[in-house]
Amino acid sequence: MSRTPEQVAADAALTAAIEQALAVYSDGQPRVLTEYVVLTSQQSFDDEGDSVTAVGTLYRDSSVPLHRALGLVEYVAARMRKRVAEDDVSD
């Protein structure tokens, strides 16, 4: 699926922002960002005023294969569960 110029620009800005965040939060080791999955939660209200929550995913350049995206999400989730189990949720 081809992306619009706005989508290409947004993807470039998102990648740059992720790279900047990684640089300032990293341990100083040089690394290359290869792919990412951004998970989002969004809130809105329906016509009756009831709260509606939506979740979404953003992939690098909108094209990380599903099996790789799921692998990234599952791996990070497993690491997060390990931290919770070890009571190490300080960050």
Biopython code that builds the backbone (N, CA, C, O; Angstrom):
import numpy as np
from Bio.PDB.StructureBuilder import StructureBuilder

atoms = [
    (1, "MET", "N", (0.851, -1.169, 0.000)),
    (1, "MET", "CA", (0.000, 0.000, 0.000)),
    (1, "MET", "C", (0.898, 1.233, 0.000)),
    (1, "MET", "O", (1.782, 1.353, 0.848)),
    (2, "SER", "N", (0.683, 2.136, -0.928)),
    (2, "SER", "CA", (1.520, 3.329, -0.977)),
    (2, "SER", "C", (1.053, 4.339, 0.072)),
    (2, "SER", "O", (-0.130, 4.439, 0.398)),
    (3, "ARG", "N", (2.021, 5.071, 0.578)),
    (3, "ARG", "CA", (1.747, 6.061, 1.618)),
    (3, "ARG", "C", (1.665, 7.449, 1.005)),
    (3, "ARG", "O", (2.298, 7.737, -0.011)),
    (4, "THR", "N", (0.878, 8.294, 1.637)),
    (4, "THR", "CA", (0.767, 9.681, 1.194)),
    (4, "THR", "C", (2.023, 10.439, 1.627)),
    (4, "THR", "O", (2.745, 9.974, 2.509)),
    (5, "PRO", "N", (2.294, 11.592, 1.024)),
    (5, "PRO", "CA", (3.427, 12.396, 1.466)),
    (5, "PRO", "C", (3.332, 12.759, 2.957)),
    (5, "PRO", "O", (4.351, 12.834, 3.644)),
    (6, "GLU", "N", (2.130, 12.979, 3.444)),
    (6, "GLU", "CA", (1.945, 13.287, 4.870)),
    (6, "GLU", "C", (2.316, 12.099, 5.748)),
    (6, "GLU", "O", (2.918, 12.271, 6.808)),
    (7, "GLN", "N", (1.959, 10.897, 5.312)),
    (7, "GLN", "CA", (2.316, 9.697, 6.064)),
    (7, "GLN", "C", (3.819, 9.466, 6.056)),
    (7, "GLN", "O", (4.394, 9.090, 7.078)),
    (8, "VAL", "N", (4.456, 9.684, 4.920)),
    (8, "VAL", "CA", (5.909, 9.536, 4.832)),
    (8, "VAL", "C", (6.589, 10.515, 5.786)),
    (8, "VAL", "O", (7.512, 10.137, 6.508)),
    (9, "ALA", "N", (6.137, 11.774, 5.792)),
    (9, "ALA", "CA", (6.712, 12.782, 6.680)),
    (9, "ALA", "C", (6.470, 12.433, 8.144)),
    (9, "ALA", "O", (7.362, 12.598, 8.976)),
    (10, "ALA", "N", (5.278, 11.955, 8.462)),
    (10, "ALA", "CA", (4.965, 11.572, 9.843)),
    (10, "ALA", "C", (5.818, 10.390, 10.278)),
    (10, "ALA", "O", (6.317, 10.369, 11.403)),
    (11, "ASP", "N", (5.990, 9.412, 9.406)),
    (11, "ASP", "CA", (6.838, 8.255, 9.723)),
    (11, "ASP", "C", (8.278, 8.693, 9.963)),
    (11, "ASP", "O", (8.923, 8.199, 10.888)),
    (12, "ALA", "N", (8.789, 9.604, 9.153)),
    (12, "ALA", "CA", (10.158, 10.106, 9.326)),
    (12, "ALA", "C", (10.292, 10.848, 10.651)),
    (12, "ALA", "O", (11.284, 10.681, 11.361)),
    (13, "ALA", "N", (9.299, 11.666, 10.985)),
    (13, "ALA", "CA", (9.334, 12.409, 12.254)),
    (13, "ALA", "C", (9.256, 11.456, 13.446)),
    (13, "ALA", "O", (9.951, 11.657, 14.443)),
    (14, "LEU", "N", (8.421, 10.424, 13.353)),
    (14, "LEU", "CA", (8.301, 9.451, 14.431)),
    (14, "LEU", "C", (9.610, 8.690, 14.617)),
    (14, "LEU", "O", (10.060, 8.493, 15.745)),
    (15, "THR", "N", (10.214, 8.265, 13.523)),
    (15, "THR", "CA", (11.489, 7.560, 13.611)),
    (15, "THR", "C", (12.554, 8.455, 14.239)),
    (15, "THR", "O", (13.316, 8.006, 15.095)),
    (16, "ALA", "N", (12.610, 9.709, 13.823)),
    (16, "ALA", "CA", (13.580, 10.649, 14.399)),
    (16, "ALA", "C", (13.335, 10.847, 15.897)),
    (16, "ALA", "O", (14.285, 10.908, 16.678)),
    (17, "ALA", "N", (12.088, 10.947, 16.293)),
    (17, "ALA", "CA", (11.764, 11.123, 17.714)),
    (17, "ALA", "C", (12.155, 9.891, 18.524)),
    (17, "ALA", "O", (12.681, 10.022, 19.630)),
    (18, "ILE", "N", (11.909, 8.712, 17.995)),
    (18, "ILE", "CA", (12.288, 7.476, 18.690)),
    (18, "ILE", "C", (13.807, 7.393, 18.799)),
    (18, "ILE", "O", (14.333, 7.041, 19.854)),
    (19, "GLU", "N", (14.514, 7.714, 17.718)),
    (19, "GLU", "CA", (15.976, 7.685, 17.764)),
    (19, "GLU", "C", (16.522, 8.681, 18.781)),
    (19, "GLU", "O", (17.486, 8.381, 19.485)),
    (20, "GLN", "N", (15.916, 9.854, 18.864)),
    (20, "GLN", "CA", (16.346, 10.860, 19.845)),
    (20, "GLN", "C", (16.099, 10.361, 21.266)),
    (20, "GLN", "O", (16.969, 10.492, 22.127)),
    (21, "ALA", "N", (14.931, 9.795, 21.515)),
    (21, "ALA", "CA", (14.624, 9.261, 22.844)),
    (21, "ALA", "C", (15.572, 8.126, 23.205)),
    (21, "ALA", "O", (16.054, 8.057, 24.336)),
    (22, "LEU", "N", (15.843, 7.246, 22.267)),
    (22, "LEU", "CA", (16.779, 6.153, 22.533)),
    (22, "LEU", "C", (18.166, 6.694, 22.874)),
    (22, "LEU", "O", (18.833, 6.173, 23.768)),
    (23, "ALA", "N", (18.596, 7.729, 22.170)),
    (23, "ALA", "CA", (19.925, 8.298, 22.415)),
    (23, "ALA", "C", (20.043, 8.877, 23.816)),
    (23, "ALA", "O", (21.064, 8.682, 24.476)),
    (24, "VAL", "N", (19.028, 9.579, 24.282)),
    (24, "VAL", "CA", (19.137, 10.220, 25.590)),
    (24, "VAL", "C", (18.865, 9.272, 26.752)),
    (24, "VAL", "O", (19.285, 9.539, 27.878)),
    (25, "TYR", "N", (18.173, 8.177, 26.496)),
    (25, "TYR", "CA", (17.902, 7.200, 27.550)),
    (25, "TYR", "C", (18.828, 5.991, 27.493)),
    (25, "TYR", "O", (18.707, 5.084, 28.317)),
    (26, "SER", "N", (19.749, 5.962, 26.536)),
    (26, "SER", "CA", (20.572, 4.767, 26.342)),
    (26, "SER", "C", (21.767, 4.746, 27.282)),
    (26, "SER", "O", (22.042, 5.703, 28.006)),
    (27, "ASP", "N", (22.456, 3.634, 27.244)),
    (27, "ASP", "CA", (23.663, 3.459, 28.054)),
    (27, "ASP", "C", (24.910, 3.936, 27.315)),
    (27, "ASP", "O", (26.028, 3.683, 27.765)),
    (28, "GLY", "N", (24.735, 4.608, 26.209)),
    (28, "GLY", "CA", (25.862, 5.126, 25.449)),
    (28, "GLY", "C", (26.381, 4.198, 24.371)),
    (28, "GLY", "O", (27.225, 4.593, 23.567)),
    (29, "GLN", "N", (25.888, 2.969, 24.344)),
    (29, "GLN", "CA", (26.313, 2.021, 23.315)),
    (29, "GLN", "C", (25.730, 2.447, 21.966)),
    (29, "GLN", "O", (24.536, 2.732, 21.880)),
    (30, "PRO", "N", (26.547, 2.495, 20.919)),
    (30, "PRO", "CA", (25.986, 2.828, 19.608)),
    (30, "PRO", "C", (25.132, 1.674, 19.086)),
    (30, "PRO", "O", (25.567, 0.524, 19.049)),
    (31, "ARG", "N", (23.932, 2.004, 18.692)),
    (31, "ARG", "CA", (23.010, 0.998, 18.166)),
    (31, "ARG", "C", (22.270, 1.577, 16.964)),
    (31, "ARG", "O", (22.192, 2.795, 16.801)),
    (32, "VAL", "N", (21.732, 0.706, 16.132)),
    (32, "VAL", "CA", (20.977, 1.117, 14.958)),
    (32, "VAL", "C", (19.531, 0.661, 15.137)),
    (32, "VAL", "O", (19.269, -0.523, 15.351)),
    (33, "LEU", "N", (18.609, 1.593, 15.051)),
    (33, "LEU", "CA", (17.182, 1.268, 15.130)),
    (33, "LEU", "C", (16.782, 0.535, 13.856)),
    (33, "LEU", "O", (16.933, 1.063, 12.754)),
    (34, "THR", "N", (16.276, -0.675, 14.011)),
    (34, "THR", "CA", (15.916, -1.460, 12.831)),
    (34, "THR", "C", (14.413, -1.513, 12.591)),
    (34, "THR", "O", (13.967, -1.454, 11.445)),
    (35, "GLU", "N", (13.643, -1.623, 13.639)),
    (35, "GLU", "CA", (12.192, -1.599, 13.504)),
    (35, "GLU", "C", (11.588, -1.201, 14.827)),
    (35, "GLU", "O", (12.253, -1.209, 15.862)),
    (36, "TYR", "N", (10.325, -0.855, 14.778)),
    (36, "TYR", "CA", (9.623, -0.513, 16.013)),
    (36, "TYR", "C", (8.133, -0.741, 15.845)),
    (36, "TYR", "O", (7.592, -0.764, 14.739)),
    (37, "VAL", "N", (7.499, -0.906, 16.994)),
    (37, "VAL", "CA", (6.047, -0.960, 17.085)),
    (37, "VAL", "C", (5.669, 0.018, 18.190)),
    (37, "VAL", "O", (6.116, -0.124, 19.328)),
    (38, "VAL", "N", (4.857, 0.996, 17.861)),
    (38, "VAL", "CA", (4.372, 1.952, 18.857)),
    (38, "VAL", "C", (2.935, 1.570, 19.174)),
    (38, "VAL", "O", (2.099, 1.454, 18.278)),
    (39, "LEU", "N", (2.657, 1.376, 20.454)),
    (39, "LEU", "CA", (1.303, 1.050, 20.887)),
    (39, "LEU", "C", (0.647, 2.318, 21.407)),
    (39, "LEU", "O", (1.266, 3.076, 22.155)),
    (40, "THR", "N", (-0.586, 2.553, 21.022)),
    (40, "THR", "CA", (-1.273, 3.772, 21.432)),
    (40, "THR", "C", (-2.601, 3.443, 22.113)),
    (40, "THR", "O", (-3.218, 2.405, 21.870)),
    (41, "SER", "N", (-3.001, 4.355, 22.959)),
    (41, "SER", "CA", (-4.326, 4.314, 23.565)),
    (41, "SER", "C", (-4.942, 5.694, 23.346)),
    (41, "SER", "O", (-4.322, 6.718, 23.630)),
    (42, "GLN", "N", (-6.162, 5.701, 22.840)),
    (42, "GLN", "CA", (-6.819, 6.962, 22.512)),
    (42, "GLN", "C", (-8.199, 6.994, 23.159)),
    (42, "GLN", "O", (-8.884, 5.976, 23.248)),
    (43, "GLN", "N", (-8.584, 8.164, 23.601)),
    (43, "GLN", "CA", (-9.865, 8.333, 24.280)),
    (43, "GLN", "C", (-10.745, 9.285, 23.486)),
    (43, "GLN", "O", (-10.278, 10.316, 23.002)),
    (44, "SER", "N", (-12.014, 8.939, 23.353)),
    (44, "SER", "CA", (-12.987, 9.834, 22.725)),
    (44, "SER", "C", (-14.336, 9.602, 23.395)),
    (44, "SER", "O", (-14.444, 8.821, 24.340)),
    (45, "PHE", "N", (-15.350, 10.282, 22.903)),
    (45, "PHE", "CA", (-16.692, 10.144, 23.462)),
    (45, "PHE", "C", (-17.677, 9.928, 22.337)),
    (45, "PHE", "O", (-17.585, 10.558, 21.284)),
    (46, "ASP", "N", (-18.633, 9.021, 22.569)),
    (46, "ASP", "CA", (-19.640, 8.764, 21.541)),
    (46, "ASP", "C", (-20.750, 9.811, 21.627)),
    (46, "ASP", "O", (-20.676, 10.739, 22.432)),
    (47, "ASP", "N", (-21.778, 9.657, 20.794)),
    (47, "ASP", "CA", (-22.860, 10.642, 20.730)),
    (47, "ASP", "C", (-23.637, 10.771, 22.029)),
    (47, "ASP", "O", (-24.232, 11.814, 22.300)),
    (48, "GLU", "N", (-23.634, 9.707, 22.838)),
    (48, "GLU", "CA", (-24.327, 9.760, 24.127)),
    (48, "GLU", "C", (-23.436, 10.289, 25.246)),
    (48, "GLU", "O", (-23.876, 10.386, 26.391)),
    (49, "GLY", "N", (-22.202, 10.628, 24.932)),
    (49, "GLY", "CA", (-21.275, 11.143, 25.931)),
    (49, "GLY", "C", (-20.511, 10.068, 26.678)),
    (49, "GLY", "O", (-19.775, 10.368, 27.619)),
    (50, "ASP", "N", (-20.680, 8.806, 26.265)),
    (50, "ASP", "CA", (-19.953, 7.721, 26.915)),
    (50, "ASP", "C", (-18.511, 7.677, 26.412)),
    (50, "ASP", "O", (-18.237, 7.915, 25.236)),
    (51, "SER", "N", (-17.616, 7.372, 27.316)),
    (51, "SER", "CA", (-16.205, 7.285, 26.989)),
    (51, "SER", "C", (-15.924, 6.056, 26.130)),
    (51, "SER", "O", (-16.431, 4.968, 26.401)),
    (52, "VAL", "N", (-15.124, 6.239, 25.105)),
    (52, "VAL", "CA", (-14.743, 5.151, 24.212)),
    (52, "VAL", "C", (-13.223, 5.130, 24.134)),
    (52, "VAL", "O", (-12.592, 6.146, 23.842)),
    (53, "THR", "N", (-12.641, 3.966, 24.397)),
    (53, "THR", "CA", (-11.195, 3.818, 24.298)),
    (53, "THR", "C", (-10.864, 3.012, 23.051)),
    (53, "THR", "O", (-11.493, 1.996, 22.756)),
    (54, "ALA", "N", (-9.870, 3.489, 22.335)),
    (54, "ALA", "CA", (-9.383, 2.777, 21.146)),
    (54, "ALA", "C", (-7.896, 2.536, 21.335)),
    (54, "ALA", "O", (-7.205, 3.338, 21.964)),
    (55, "VAL", "N", (-7.414, 1.451, 20.800)),
    (55, "VAL", "CA", (-5.985, 1.179, 20.816)),
    (55, "VAL", "C", (-5.515, 1.080, 19.374)),
    (55, "VAL", "O", (-6.286, 0.745, 18.474)),
    (56, "GLY", "N", (-4.240, 1.376, 19.171)),
    (56, "GLY", "CA", (-3.714, 1.321, 17.823)),
    (56, "GLY", "C", (-2.246, 0.947, 17.833)),
    (56, "GLY", "O", (-1.601, 0.922, 18.881)),
    (57, "THR", "N", (-1.735, 0.661, 16.667)),
    (57, "THR", "CA", (-0.321, 0.349, 16.499)),
    (57, "THR", "C", (0.217, 1.141, 15.323)),
    (57, "THR", "O", (-0.470, 1.350, 14.323)),
    (58, "LEU", "N", (1.455, 1.576, 15.463)),
    (58, "LEU", "CA", (2.172, 2.234, 14.381)),
    (58, "LEU", "C", (3.453, 1.445, 14.152)),
    (58, "LEU", "O", (4.150, 1.096, 15.105)),
    (59, "TYR", "N", (3.760, 1.168, 12.905)),
    (59, "TYR", "CA", (4.945, 0.398, 12.556)),
    (59, "TYR", "C", (5.914, 1.291, 11.790)),
    (59, "TYR", "O", (5.509, 2.263, 11.153)),
    (60, "ARG", "N", (7.196, 0.952, 11.860)),
    (60, "ARG", "CA", (8.182, 1.713, 11.096)),
    (60, "ARG", "C", (7.813, 1.672, 9.620)),
    (60, "ARG", "O", (7.658, 0.602, 9.032)),
    (61, "ASP", "N", (7.678, 2.838, 9.042)),
    (61, "ASP", "CA", (7.303, 2.992, 7.623)),
    (61, "ASP", "C", (6.040, 2.218, 7.270)),
    (61, "ASP", "O", (5.819, 1.872, 6.109)),
    (62, "SER", "N", (5.214, 1.949, 8.273)),
    (62, "SER", "CA", (3.923, 1.292, 8.096)),
    (62, "SER", "C", (4.032, -0.119, 7.536)),
    (62, "SER", "O", (3.077, -0.628, 6.948)),
    (63, "SER", "N", (5.215, -0.773, 7.716)),
    (63, "SER", "CA", (5.348, -2.052, 7.024)),
    (63, "SER", "C", (6.147, -3.124, 7.763)),
    (63, "SER", "O", (6.780, -3.960, 7.119)),
    (64, "VAL", "N", (6.134, -3.122, 9.082)),
    (64, "VAL", "CA", (6.780, -4.225, 9.790)),
    (64, "VAL", "C", (5.881, -5.449, 9.628)),
    (64, "VAL", "O", (4.689, -5.374, 9.926)),
    (65, "PRO", "N", (6.427, -6.576, 9.162)),
    (65, "PRO", "CA", (5.589, -7.765, 9.003)),
    (65, "PRO", "C", (4.916, -8.140, 10.325)),
    (65, "PRO", "O", (5.519, -8.030, 11.393)),
    (66, "LEU", "N", (3.687, -8.573, 10.241)),
    (66, "LEU", "CA", (2.891, -8.864, 11.425)),
    (66, "LEU", "C", (3.580, -9.841, 12.371)),
    (66, "LEU", "O", (3.553, -9.640, 13.585)),
    (67, "HIS", "N", (4.199, -10.896, 11.838)),
    (67, "HIS", "CA", (4.840, -11.878, 12.716)),
    (67, "HIS", "C", (6.023, -11.258, 13.460)),
    (67, "HIS", "O", (6.300, -11.645, 14.596)),
    (68, "ARG", "N", (6.718, -10.312, 12.848)),
    (68, "ARG", "CA", (7.828, -9.651, 13.529)),
    (68, "ARG", "C", (7.320, -8.643, 14.536)),
    (68, "ARG", "O", (7.883, -8.522, 15.624)),
    (69, "ALA", "N", (6.256, -7.909, 14.194)),
    (69, "ALA", "CA", (5.666, -6.951, 15.129)),
    (69, "ALA", "C", (5.157, -7.677, 16.371)),
    (69, "ALA", "O", (5.401, -7.237, 17.495)),
    (70, "LEU", "N", (4.453, -8.781, 16.170)),
    (70, "LEU", "CA", (3.951, -9.557, 17.297)),
    (70, "LEU", "C", (5.107, -10.096, 18.132)),
    (70, "LEU", "O", (5.031, -10.120, 19.360)),
    (71, "GLY", "N", (6.169, -10.527, 17.473)),
    (71, "GLY", "CA", (7.347, -10.995, 18.195)),
    (71, "GLY", "C", (7.940, -9.907, 19.071)),
    (71, "GLY", "O", (8.299, -10.166, 20.219)),
    (72, "LEU", "N", (8.049, -8.685, 18.545)),
    (72, "LEU", "CA", (8.562, -7.568, 19.339)),
    (72, "LEU", "C", (7.664, -7.297, 20.544)),
    (72, "LEU", "O", (8.146, -7.149, 21.667)),
    (73, "VAL", "N", (6.371, -7.234, 20.302)),
    (73, "VAL", "CA", (5.428, -6.938, 21.383)),
    (73, "VAL", "C", (5.451, -8.040, 22.437)),
    (73, "VAL", "O", (5.476, -7.745, 23.632)),
    (74, "GLU", "N", (5.444, -9.289, 22.022)),
    (74, "GLU", "CA", (5.451, -10.408, 22.975)),
    (74, "GLU", "C", (6.751, -10.447, 23.775)),
    (74, "GLU", "O", (6.738, -10.722, 24.975)),
    (75, "TYR", "N", (7.866, -10.173, 23.113)),
    (75, "TYR", "CA", (9.155, -10.190, 23.808)),
    (75, "TYR", "C", (9.211, -9.095, 24.866)),
    (75, "TYR", "O", (9.620, -9.345, 26.000)),
    (76, "VAL", "N", (8.803, -7.882, 24.499)),
    (76, "VAL", "CA", (8.801, -6.782, 25.472)),
    (76, "VAL", "C", (7.818, -7.073, 26.603)),
    (76, "VAL", "O", (8.116, -6.791, 27.764)),
    (77, "ALA", "N", (6.660, -7.627, 26.286)),
    (77, "ALA", "CA", (5.685, -7.968, 27.323)),
    (77, "ALA", "C", (6.265, -9.001, 28.290)),
    (77, "ALA", "O", (6.049, -8.906, 29.498)),
    (78, "ALA", "N", (6.990, -9.972, 27.776)),
    (78, "ALA", "CA", (7.611, -10.978, 28.650)),
    (78, "ALA", "C", (8.643, -10.330, 29.572)),
    (78, "ALA", "O", (8.723, -10.666, 30.753)),
    (79, "ARG", "N", (9.427, -9.406, 29.034)),
    (79, "ARG", "CA", (10.416, -8.702, 29.865)),
    (79, "ARG", "C", (9.733, -7.844, 30.926)),
    (79, "ARG", "O", (10.213, -7.752, 32.056)),
    (80, "MET", "N", (8.618, -7.218, 30.567)),
    (80, "MET", "CA", (7.879, -6.402, 31.538)),
    (80, "MET", "C", (7.291, -7.283, 32.639)),
    (80, "MET", "O", (7.330, -6.918, 33.814)),
    (81, "ARG", "N", (6.747, -8.438, 32.263)),
    (81, "ARG", "CA", (6.199, -9.352, 33.273)),
    (81, "ARG", "C", (7.298, -9.841, 34.212)),
    (81, "ARG", "O", (7.057, -10.016, 35.406)),
    (82, "LYS", "N", (8.502, -10.063, 33.687)),
    (82, "LYS", "CA", (9.630, -10.476, 34.510)),
    (82, "LYS", "C", (9.964, -9.394, 35.534)),
    (82, "LYS", "O", (10.192, -9.693, 36.706)),
    (83, "ARG", "N", (9.993, -8.138, 35.090)),
    (83, "ARG", "CA", (10.266, -7.041, 36.017)),
    (83, "ARG", "C", (9.208, -6.954, 37.112)),
    (83, "ARG", "O", (9.527, -6.723, 38.279)),
    (84, "VAL", "N", (7.961, -7.141, 36.732)),
    (84, "VAL", "CA", (6.882, -7.106, 37.727)),
    (84, "VAL", "C", (7.055, -8.245, 38.723)),
    (84, "VAL", "O", (6.902, -8.051, 39.929)),
    (85, "ALA", "N", (7.373, -9.425, 38.218)),
    (85, "ALA", "CA", (7.550, -10.584, 39.094)),
    (85, "ALA", "C", (8.717, -10.388, 40.053)),
    (85, "ALA", "O", (8.701, -10.892, 41.176)),
    (86, "GLU", "N", (9.736, -9.646, 39.597)),
    (86, "GLU", "CA", (10.891, -9.393, 40.447)),
    (86, "GLU", "C", (10.731, -8.127, 41.280)),
    (86, "GLU", "O", (11.655, -7.724, 41.987)),
    (87, "ASP", "N", (9.559, -7.498, 41.197)),
    (87, "ASP", "CA", (9.294, -6.246, 41.915)),
    (87, "ASP", "C", (10.242, -5.129, 41.520)),
    (87, "ASP", "O", (10.589, -4.289, 42.350)),
    (88, "ASP", "N", (10.666, -5.109, 40.268)),
    (88, "ASP", "CA", (11.595, -4.094, 39.785)),
    (88, "ASP", "C", (10.878, -3.206, 38.776)),
    (88, "ASP", "O", (11.194, -3.239, 37.587)),
    (89, "VAL", "N", (9.929, -2.426, 39.234)),
    (89, "VAL", "CA", (9.152, -1.585, 38.339)),
    (89, "VAL", "C", (9.471, -0.113, 38.560)),
    (89, "VAL", "O", (8.594, 0.740, 38.430)),
    (90, "SER", "N", (10.724, 0.189, 38.896)),
    (90, "SER", "CA", (11.104, 1.561, 39.210)),
    (90, "SER", "C", (11.184, 2.467, 38.005)),
    (90, "SER", "O", (11.066, 3.680, 38.172)),
    (91, "ASP", "N", (11.384, 1.941, 36.755)),
    (91, "ASP", "CA", (11.415, 2.867, 35.634)),
    (91, "ASP", "C", (10.137, 2.947, 34.930)),
    (91, "ASP", "O", (10.014, 3.692, 33.958)),
]
sb = StructureBuilder()
sb.init_structure("model")
sb.init_model(0)
sb.init_chain("A")
sb.init_seg("    ")
for serial, (resi, resn, name, xyz) in enumerate(atoms, 1):
    if name == "N":
        sb.init_residue(resn, " ", resi, " ")
    sb.init_atom(name, np.array(xyz, "f"), 0.0, 1.0, " ", f" {name:<3s}", serial, name[0])
structure = sb.get_structure()
